[in-house]
Amino acid sequence: MATESAATPVATPVATPGALPVIPMRELLPWAVFAFVIGLFLLYFVGAEQGATALFSGQGVHEFVHDGRHLLGFPCH
C-alpha cells in the first residue's frame, strides 16, 4: 500500500505595502511656498510680461512664451 506523506507547508513571503512616510508640516511648508512663488513667477511671464507691467524691453519674452500664452487662454494680440 502506498503511503501518502503530507507535504509540509512552505511559507512564502507576501509583499505588503509599506506605510507612507509622514512629512512634518514644518519641513513641507518651505517647499510649498517655494513652488507657489515659482508658479506665480511663471504665470507672470506667460500671462503679463511684455504688457503694461513689462520688466524687459523688446519682444523676446513675448515670442518665447507666445504658444504657452495661447494654450493657457491668455490673449496677447
Helices and strands as residue ranges (DSSP letters): H 25-47, H 60-64, H 66-71
